[in-house]
Amino acid sequence: MTATTIKQTESVPEAYPVRPDGLSAAAAAIDPDVIWQRIEAYVAYRWSERDVEWIVEGCGDWSPPLAPATIATVEIWQGDAWETVTLSPSAVGGYCLRGGTYRFAGTVGGDVPAAVLEAFRRLAEYMAADTGNPGATSERIEIPGVQTTEISRSAPWMARAMQNSGAGDLLRAYRRA
């Protein structure tokens, strides 16, 4: 049986990790916080430390849904106030809850692995790519007798940036904590 996370409150970090080296000028011009926020929305890991709080209900095993997590306090709701409680560890990691409503408070954040830095680079380069004519889904450039180039791009191309850039493949291991 698994307890259920009913609320997660995550603070904004003081700073995101630095961008990787080797970006093109166009990719380096993009605010790195925008890219980090997009990556973090896609995964269950955090690489810049911040406070987090979870409200959890039920009984059974529970583990923080974000990683890497350090739990500082655990409390249980007792009628009209939170009371500190010590929980037993779960056999599969995390905590064994006996039933009720719990509040876990702590921090998340850790070092950035090389695969995540590469995902950042791929996503930044994709986002910096020349879009051609704004709003166009296809473009044809023709130099008579020399060359013809046709470019087609689906309308939601930026919404699929994580997948189309290859960053999503690199982040697959970080999707769930």
The 8 nearest C-alpha neighbors of each residue, nearest first, counted from 0:
[[1, 59, 60, 2, 58, 57, 61, 3],
 [0, 2, 59, 60, 61, 3, 58, 57],
 [1, 3, 57, 58, 59, 61, 56, 60],
 [4, 2, 56, 55, 5, 57, 1, 61],
 [3, 5, 55, 6, 54, 56, 53, 2],
 [4, 6, 55, 54, 3, 56, 7, 53],
 [7, 5, 54, 53, 4, 8, 55, 52],
 [6, 8, 53, 52, 9, 54, 5, 51],
 [9, 7, 52, 51, 53, 6, 10, 50],
 [8, 10, 51, 50, 7, 52, 11, 49],
 [11, 9, 50, 49, 51, 12, 8, 52],
 [10, 12, 49, 13, 9, 50, 14, 48],
 [13, 11, 49, 14, 48, 47, 10, 15],
 [12, 14, 11, 15, 49, 48, 47, 10],
 [15, 13, 12, 16, 47, 32, 11, 48],
 [14, 16, 47, 32, 17, 12, 35, 13],
 [17, 15, 47, 18, 14, 46, 111, 35],
 [18, 16, 19, 15, 31, 14, 32, 20],
 [17, 19, 31, 16, 20, 116, 119, 120],
 [20, 18, 116, 17, 21, 120, 22, 119],
 [21, 19, 22, 18, 120, 27, 17, 116],
 [20, 22, 23, 19, 120, 27, 24, 18],
 [23, 21, 27, 26, 20, 24, 120, 19],
 [22, 24, 26, 25, 27, 21, 124, 28],
 [23, 25, 27, 26, 28, 22, 127, 29],
 [24, 26, 28, 23, 27, 127, 29, 124],
 [27, 25, 127, 123, 124, 23, 28, 24],
 [28, 26, 24, 29, 25, 22, 23, 123],
 [27, 29, 25, 26, 24, 30, 127, 31],
 [30, 28, 27, 26, 31, 25, 123, 127],
 [29, 31, 32, 33, 28, 34, 27, 26],
 [32, 30, 34, 33, 29, 35, 18, 17],
 [33, 31, 35, 34, 30, 36, 15, 14],
 [34, 32, 36, 31, 35, 30, 37, 29],
 [33, 35, 37, 31, 36, 32, 38, 123],
 [36, 34, 32, 38, 37, 33, 39, 31],
 [37, 35, 39, 33, 34, 38, 32, 40],
 [36, 38, 34, 40, 35, 39, 33, 41],
 [37, 39, 35, 41, 40, 36, 34, 42],
 [38, 40, 36, 42, 41, 37, 35, 45],
 [41, 39, 37, 38, 42, 36, 43, 35],
 [40, 42, 38, 39, 37, 174, 43, 167],
 [43, 41, 174, 39, 173, 44, 40, 38],
 [42, 44, 65, 175, 174, 176, 173, 66],
 [45, 43, 66, 65, 42, 173, 67, 176],
 [44, 46, 108, 47, 107, 66, 39, 109],
 [47, 45, 108, 109, 111, 110, 48, 44],
 [48, 46, 108, 15, 45, 16, 12, 109],
 [47, 49, 108, 107, 12, 46, 106, 109],
 [48, 50, 12, 106, 107, 10, 11, 47],
 [51, 49, 106, 10, 105, 9, 107, 52],
 [50, 52, 9, 106, 105, 8, 104, 10],
 [51, 53, 104, 8, 103, 7, 105, 9],
 [52, 54, 7, 103, 6, 102, 55, 8],
 [53, 55, 102, 6, 101, 5, 4, 103],
 [56, 54, 4, 101, 3, 5, 100, 53],
 [57, 55, 100, 3, 99, 2, 101, 4],
 [58, 56, 98, 2, 99, 3, 100, 59],
 [57, 59, 98, 96, 97, 2, 1, 60],
 [58, 60, 1, 0, 96, 2, 95, 97],
 [59, 61, 95, 1, 94, 2, 89, 96],
 [60, 62, 94, 2, 93, 1, 95, 59],
 [61, 63, 93, 64, 94, 92, 60, 176],
 [62, 64, 65, 68, 61, 66, 93, 176],
 [63, 65, 176, 62, 43, 66, 175, 4],
 [66, 64, 43, 63, 176, 44, 68, 67],
 [67, 65, 44, 68, 176, 107, 45, 43],
 [66, 68, 107, 108, 109, 65, 44, 69],
 [69, 67, 107, 66, 106, 70, 65, 63],
 [68, 70, 106, 105, 107, 71, 67, 66],
 [69, 71, 105, 104, 72, 68, 103, 106],
 [72, 70, 105, 104, 69, 73, 103, 106],
 [73, 71, 104, 103, 70, 74, 105, 83],
 [72, 74, 103, 102, 84, 83, 104, 85],
 [73, 75, 83, 102, 82, 84, 101, 81],
 [76, 74, 101, 82, 81, 100, 77, 102],
 [75, 77, 81, 100, 80, 78, 101, 82],
 [78, 76, 80, 79, 81, 75, 82, 100],
 [77, 79, 80, 76, 81, 75, 82, 100],
 [78, 80, 77, 76, 81, 82, 75, 100],
 [81, 79, 77, 76, 78, 82, 75, 74],
 [80, 82, 76, 75, 74, 77, 83, 79],
 [83, 81, 74, 75, 84, 76, 80, 77],
 [84, 82, 74, 73, 75, 81, 85, 72],
 [83, 85, 74, 73, 82, 86, 75, 72],
 [84, 86, 87, 73, 83, 74, 72, 75],
 [87, 85, 84, 94, 88, 95, 96, 73],
 [86, 88, 95, 94, 89, 85, 96, 93],
 [87, 89, 94, 95, 93, 86, 90, 92],
 [88, 90, 94, 95, 92, 91, 93, 60],
 [89, 91, 92, 88, 93, 95, 94, 60],
 [92, 90, 89, 93, 60, 88, 94, 62],
 [93, 91, 89, 90, 94, 88, 62, 61],
 [92, 94, 62, 89, 61, 88, 91, 60],
 [95, 93, 88, 89, 61, 60, 87, 96],
 [94, 96, 60, 89, 59, 87, 88, 61],
 [97, 95, 58, 59, 98, 60, 94, 86],
 [96, 98, 58, 59, 95, 99, 57, 86],
 [99, 97, 58, 57, 96, 100, 56, 59],
 [98, 100, 57, 56, 101, 97, 58, 75],
 [99, 101, 56, 76, 55, 75, 57, 54],
 [102, 100, 75, 55, 74, 54, 76, 56],
 [101, 103, 54, 74, 53, 73, 75, 55],
 [104, 102, 73, 53, 52, 72, 54, 101],
 [105, 103, 52, 72, 71, 70, 51, 102],
 [106, 104, 70, 71, 69, 51, 50, 52],
 [105, 107, 50, 69, 51, 49, 68, 48],
 [106, 108, 68, 67, 48, 49, 66, 45],
 [109, 107, 48, 46, 45, 47, 67, 49],
 [108, 110, 46, 47, 67, 111, 45, 48],
 [109, 111, 46, 112, 108, 47, 45, 16],
 [110, 112, 46, 115, 109, 113, 116, 16],
 [113, 111, 115, 114, 110, 116, 117, 46],
 [112, 114, 116, 115, 117, 111, 118, 19],
 [115, 113, 117, 116, 112, 169, 118, 170],
 [116, 114, 118, 117, 113, 112, 119, 111],
 [117, 115, 119, 113, 118, 114, 19, 120],
 [116, 118, 120, 114, 115, 119, 121, 113],
 [117, 119, 166, 115, 121, 116, 120, 169],
 [120, 118, 116, 122, 117, 121, 123, 115],
 [121, 119, 117, 123, 118, 122, 124, 116],
 [122, 120, 118, 124, 123, 119, 164, 166],
 [121, 123, 125, 119, 120, 124, 164, 166],
 [124, 122, 126, 26, 120, 125, 121, 119],
 [125, 123, 127, 26, 121, 126, 122, 120],
 [124, 126, 122, 128, 127, 123, 164, 121],
 [125, 127, 123, 124, 128, 122, 160, 157],
 [128, 126, 124, 26, 125, 25, 123, 129],
 [129, 127, 125, 126, 130, 124, 25, 26],
 [130, 128, 131, 127, 126, 125, 132, 25],
 [131, 129, 128, 132, 133, 127, 135, 152],
 [132, 130, 129, 133, 138, 135, 137, 134],
 [131, 133, 135, 134, 130, 138, 136, 137],
 [134, 132, 135, 131, 130, 136, 129, 137],
 [133, 135, 132, 136, 154, 131, 130, 137],
 [136, 134, 132, 137, 133, 138, 131, 154],
 [135, 137, 152, 151, 153, 154, 134, 138],
 [138, 136, 151, 150, 135, 152, 139, 149],
 [137, 139, 150, 149, 151, 140, 136, 135],
 [140, 138, 149, 148, 150, 141, 137, 147],
 [139, 141, 148, 147, 149, 138, 142, 146],
 [142, 140, 147, 143, 146, 148, 139, 145],
 [141, 143, 146, 145, 147, 144, 140, 148],
 [144, 142, 145, 141, 146, 147, 140, 148],
 [143, 145, 142, 146, 147, 141, 140, 148],
 [146, 144, 142, 143, 147, 141, 148, 140],
 [145, 147, 142, 141, 144, 148, 143, 140],
 [148, 146, 141, 140, 142, 149, 145, 139],
 [147, 149, 140, 139, 141, 146, 150, 138],
 [148, 150, 139, 138, 140, 151, 147, 137],
 [151, 149, 138, 137, 139, 148, 152, 136],
 [152, 150, 137, 136, 138, 149, 153, 135],
 [151, 153, 136, 137, 154, 156, 150, 135],
 [154, 152, 156, 155, 136, 151, 137, 157],
 [153, 155, 156, 136, 152, 134, 135, 157],
 [156, 154, 158, 157, 153, 159, 152, 160],
 [155, 157, 159, 153, 158, 154, 160, 152],
 [158, 156, 160, 159, 155, 126, 154, 161],
 [157, 159, 155, 156, 160, 161, 154, 162],
 [160, 158, 157, 156, 162, 161, 163, 155],
 [159, 161, 157, 163, 162, 164, 158, 156],
 [162, 160, 167, 166, 159, 164, 163, 122],
 [163, 161, 167, 160, 165, 159, 164, 166],
 [162, 164, 160, 165, 161, 159, 166, 167],
 [163, 165, 166, 160, 162, 161, 122, 121],
 [164, 166, 167, 162, 163, 168, 161, 121],
 [167, 165, 118, 169, 161, 164, 168, 121],
 [168, 166, 170, 162, 161, 169, 165, 171],
 [169, 167, 171, 170, 166, 165, 162, 118],
 [168, 170, 166, 167, 171, 118, 114, 115],
 [171, 169, 167, 173, 168, 172, 166, 115],
 [170, 172, 168, 173, 174, 169, 167, 42],
 [171, 173, 170, 174, 169, 175, 168, 42],
 [172, 174, 170, 171, 42, 175, 44, 43],
 [173, 175, 42, 43, 171, 172, 170, 41],
 [176, 174, 43, 173, 42, 64, 172, 65],
 [175, 64, 65, 66, 43, 44, 173, 174]]
